[in-house]
Each structure stands twice: as C-alpha cells, then as structure tokens.
Amino acid sequence: MDTHPAKRVEIIIEAIMERRLSEALRKVDVTGYTILPVQGGSGRSGTWSRAGQVGRAQGMLAFVCIVRAERLDTLLDAAFAVVKPHIGVVSITDCEVLRAERF
C-alpha cells in the first residue's frame, strides 16, 4: 500500500483557548484537526491533573493536525501566535498517511 509523507502537529493548550486556536487554524485553511481532553501530566512546574490545578482554564486540550510539509510553517505561525502568551506545547513529528488528497 502506498503511503505519503506528512507532518503531525500536536498542540497542548489550556481548554479556555480552544475557540481562539480553532479560529486561528481555520483562518489559515487548516480545517482538519482533532481535539482531545488531556487528563494530566508533568512539566516544568511539576505534576498537574485535570482536577483544577491549571487554574481557571478548566484543564488542557490536545489539538492534533496532520498537514503536508509545505503547509507546516503557516500552521505553526498561526498556532504559535495563540500559544506563545499561554501555557502550551507544540510538537511536530513526521508521519505517513494513506490518503494524501485529504491533507
């Protein structure tokens, strides 16, 4: 089966920022993404859980996007403009997709 190279971008951000990040991605024509709840984790400030330790944000979310490599910089510029002043992590990995026309 033929596969095609792509980039997987994961953005972990405060739940309160969901709408702002969704709008930023849509403005640059990134309309395909999945939003997942984040239960907890550990980072620079120690461990935290969804049970309110992130303050008024009511938890964290993970946005998962898969795009062609040529669209990566546009996505990252839009996402980082939202993430930069807030709690958040952006990661990029190489991946392979089966239906390239969907990305």
N, C-alpha and C positions, 0 to 999 in steps of 0.2 A: 504494500500500500504506500502511495506517495505521501510524504509529509512536506510541510513548508515552514521555513523559519519565521519566527515571530518573537515579540517581546512581551513578557508578562510583567505587569506593574502592579505592585501591592502598595496600598496607601492605608496606613493605620492612622485614624484621626478621631478626635472627640465626636461623639454622636451629635452634639449640638451643631457641628459643622457640616452635617450631611447635605442639607439643601444647598449651601454655598458651594461645596465641592461638586455636587451634581450639576449645578448650573454652569460652573466653570468648565467642566468637561464637555457639556453639551455645546457651549459656545465655540469650542474648537472641533466640533463634529465627532467627539468620542461619545457615541450613544450606546455602546455595548460595554456594560460593566455589571458586576455582581456585588452586592453589599451584604456583608456577613457580620453578625454580632461578635465581639471579642469578649471572652469571658474573664480574662485577667492576664497577668504577665509579670515580668520583672524587667526593670531597666535601670537607668542611671540613678533614679530616685528610690530604688528598692522595689519590692513587690507591691502589686495592687490587684484589686478584684473589681468586678462589675458591681459589687455591692455598695457603690457610692464613694469609693476612695479617689475618684477622678474629679471630685467636686461637682459643680452644677451641671456638668456635661452629661450626667446620667450614663456613663460608660463610654466605651470606644467602639468604633466600627472599622471593618476592613473593606476597602474597595478593591476589587480585583478586575483588571482590564487586560485584554490581550490586543495588541496592535502590531501592525507591520513596522519594521525598523524605521522606515522613513517618516513615520508619524510620531515617533517616540519623543523627540525634542519638543514638539508642540504640546503634547500631553503633559510632559514634565514641567514646562513653563507655566501652564495653566494650573496644574496641581500644586506646584511649589508656591505659587503666589497665595494660595489659600492656606497651605500647611505651615509656611515659614513662621508666622507670628503665634502659632499654637503648638500644643503637644501633638506630635505626629512623626511618623517614619515613612519614608518612601523607599521601596526596594525594586530592583529591576533584575529579571533573570531571562536568559534565553530559553525559548520553548519551541516546540514543533506543533503545528496544527494540521488537521486533515482537510479542512475545507477553507482554503485560503481566501476564497471570494467573500467570506463572511467577516473578514477583518480588513 
